[in-house]
Each structure stands twice: as C-alpha cells, then as structure tokens.
Amino acid sequence: MTEAAVRVRGLWKRFGQQVAVGGIDLELPAGRFVGLVGPNGAGKTTTLSMVTGLLRPDEGTVEIAGHDVWRDPVAVKARIGVLPEGLRLFERLSGRELLAYSGRLRGLPGAEVDKRATQLLDVLDLAGAQHKLVVDYSTGMRKKIGLAAALLHNPEVLFLDEPFEGVDPVSAQTIRGVLERYTASGATVVFSSHVMELVESLCDWVAVLAAGRIRATGTLAEVRGAHPTLQAAFLELVGAHDRHTGSDLDWLGGGAVR
Ligand SMILES: Nc1ncnc2c1ncn2[C@@H]1O[C@H](COP(=O)(O)OP(=O)(O)OP(=O)(O)O)[C@@H](O)[C@H]1O
C-alpha cells in the first residue's frame, strides 16, 4: 500500500451560517487520477482551497505526501502544483515570461526553466503565442499557460479546479494528454468537476461531495457500483432523482404570448 498523496481529517469551513464543508475525511491514493465531483455549491472549491493552503480551515487537518499543509507550508508548496478556479495571472507578462517568473520563483536554475518552458509551450500548443501578453490570451490558452506554470517544477500532486471549463475540445484533448503522461509517471492529479462523462473517462478514483460532505469514495468501479454510468450513480448519491424537473413551469415554451 503506497502512502496517501492527500490525507484530510475532520475538515470544516463555515461562511457565517453557511456550512460550506461539513466534516470531511478523505484519503486520496498516490499515483491516481482522482476526480472530486459534486453538484454546484457542494463545496469542491472550498475543499480544494483548504487542501492547497489557500484558505484556512475552521477545523481539521490536511497532509500532502505526509506534510501538514498549515504547519509545514513550504514543504507542501514545493510538492504541489495548483490551477485554481478563477485563475489570476500576471496579465502584462507574455506566456514565456510568466513561465520564467514561475520557474525562478520555484528556485529552478534559469537554463532549466528555459528548457522546461520551451517543452511545455510546445506540448501545450502555445509556442506560437509565447510572446503574446497573457491579457490577450483566450480562456483555453489561459488554462493551458496556468497548467504549464503549475507543472513547471514537476510537483508530486497537481490540483486542478474545473480545468476543462471554457476549453474547446482540441485544447481539452491536449490538456488531457499532458495529464495522462504526468500520472503515468507516478504523480497524482486531483481535479474537481461536475461533468460526469469527463470524470468517468479520465479518473480511476473518485470522491463524491454533496452539501459539504463526502457521499462516496473509491475506485471508479466501486463508486459506480451496479449503475450503468457514473452519472446515474452520482444522481442517486446526491439525491437528485427526487428533485422536480420543472413540470410546474407551464408558461414556458411554445412561443405563445399571454
Ligand atoms: N467566500 C464565501 N463566502 C460565503 N459563502 C461561500 C464562500 N465561498 C463559498 N461559499 C458557499 O459555500 C458553498 C460551497 O461553495 P463552493 O464554491 O465550495 O462549491 P463548489 O462545489 O465549488 O460549487 P461550483 O461547482 O458551483 O463551483 C456554497 O453554498 C457557497 O455559496
């Protein structure tokens, strides 16, 4: 049994009366492609923010590769890469300058940063736009340059919050290829999504979150159980099958003006 990449115990976060994360225990195995899935407002972003040291929990602990996120932040930050939701980048740098800056900030020698940046820009199909300012990048290009910056120091664990949102199928395929290559080398990817088909096709390990609590964890096959798809299992786990489907919106559609 390999060491857990991420170990979360008793994690809580409240925003006023709102419980965003209500006591999460979670062990994410190393070397896996892990999907953190849940409906809107389930607490995925809040959980990932606490796990990566961006938001202080009210209660609970998080360890990454055996290091406590809040007691040993430098060791943790050296081992992780993060592509957060609503990624903020230095807009007035070019893509290449942004990578040079990230690499030097991580303590990599200049020549190594140059080499890795060239390779990442190439693989992510950004070589042609490397001298363009980030402010002029499209949504997909921003995700890709953010991913390159998060990978440059070769982290053990990569956290991605909705990495495919706003990304066209070609760029999504490119990102996917890079992530598959990365996990094949033994690294761990943890990404959040509410797109079940994507999680089902990419992940081999899944944690289902709803209303701030973990509803199921395990391999894709374990979480799917007897259901034909992860989507069907997910709808049952989050209790969505009970929800009304808009049958009382009797005024909607048909085009008739009343
Ligand atoms: N800074 C904040 N202040 C107040 N409430 C917050 C804050 N951040 C999150 N919340 C609330 O906490 C809950 C969990 O939000 P969170 O963004 O973690 O969910 P999510 O699963 O990432 O959702 P989505 O898929 O829609 O991005 C929601 O009810 C949200 O309104």
The ligand as an SDF file (V2000), in Angstrom:
LIG
                    3D

 31 33  0  0  0  0  0  0  0  0999 V2000
  -16.3570   33.2680    0.3810 N   0  0  0  0  0  0  0  0  0  0  0  0
  -17.5630   32.7610    0.6090 C   0  0  0  0  0  0  0  0  0  0  0  0
  -18.4770   33.4380    1.3480 N   0  0  0  0  0  0  0  0  0  0  0  0
  -19.7020   32.9100    1.5980 C   0  0  0  0  0  0  0  0  0  0  0  0
  -20.1210   31.6970    1.1470 N   0  0  0  0  0  0  0  0  0  0  0  0
  -19.2700   31.0000    0.3990 C   0  0  0  0  0  0  0  0  0  0  0  0
  -17.9510   31.4800    0.0760 C   0  0  0  0  0  0  0  0  0  0  0  0
  -17.3260   30.5490   -0.6830 N   0  0  0  0  0  0  0  0  0  0  0  0
  -18.2000   29.5390   -0.8340 C   0  0  0  0  0  0  0  0  0  0  0  0
  -19.3660   29.7990   -0.1880 N   0  0  0  0  0  0  0  0  0  0  0  0
  -20.5470   28.9240   -0.1160 C   0  0  0  0  0  0  0  0  0  0  0  0
  -20.1050   27.6370    0.2510 O   0  0  0  0  0  0  0  0  0  0  0  0
  -20.7790   26.6230   -0.5040 C   0  0  0  0  0  0  0  0  0  0  0  0
  -19.7780   25.7770   -1.2590 C   0  0  0  0  0  0  0  0  0  0  0  0
  -19.2150   26.5690   -2.3170 O   0  0  0  0  0  0  0  0  0  0  0  0
  -18.0740   26.0270   -3.2790 P   0  0  0  0  0  0  0  0  0  0  0  0
  -17.6860   27.1720   -4.1780 O   0  0  0  0  0  0  0  0  0  0  0  0
  -17.0030   25.3870   -2.4820 O   0  0  0  0  0  0  0  0  0  0  0  0
  -18.8500   24.9140   -4.1170 O   0  0  0  0  0  0  0  0  0  0  0  0
  -18.4510   24.1530   -5.4650 P   0  0  0  0  0  0  0  0  0  0  0  0
  -18.7590   22.7110   -5.2370 O   0  0  0  0  0  0  0  0  0  0  0  0
  -17.0790   24.5080   -5.8800 O   0  0  0  0  0  0  0  0  0  0  0  0
  -19.5130   24.7420   -6.4900 O   0  0  0  0  0  0  0  0  0  0  0  0
  -19.4280   25.0180   -8.1000 P   0  0  0  0  0  0  0  0  0  0  0  0
  -19.4120   23.6880   -8.7680 O   0  0  0  0  0  0  0  0  0  0  0  0
  -20.7140   25.7480   -8.3570 O   0  0  0  0  0  0  0  0  0  0  0  0
  -18.2090   25.8490   -8.3570 O   0  0  0  0  0  0  0  0  0  0  0  0
  -21.7910   27.3560   -1.3880 C   0  0  0  0  0  0  0  0  0  0  0  0
  -23.0390   27.3580   -0.7390 O   0  0  0  0  0  0  0  0  0  0  0  0
  -21.2260   28.7660   -1.4770 C   0  0  0  0  0  0  0  0  0  0  0  0
  -22.2650   29.7110   -1.6270 O   0  0  0  0  0  0  0  0  0  0  0  0
  1  2  1  0
  2  3  1  0
  2  7  2  0
  3  4  2  0
  4  5  1  0
  5  6  2  0
  6  7  1  0
  6 10  1  0
  7  8  1  0
  8  9  2  0
  9 10  1  0
 10 11  1  0
 11 12  1  0
 11 30  1  0
 12 13  1  0
 13 14  1  0
 13 28  1  0
 14 15  1  0
 15 16  1  0
 16 17  2  0
 16 18  1  0
 16 19  1  0
 19 20  1  0
 20 21  2  0
 20 22  1  0
 20 23  1  0
 23 24  1  0
 24 25  2  0
 24 26  1  0
 24 27  1  0
 28 29  1  0
 28 30  1  0
 30 31  1  0
M  END
$$$$
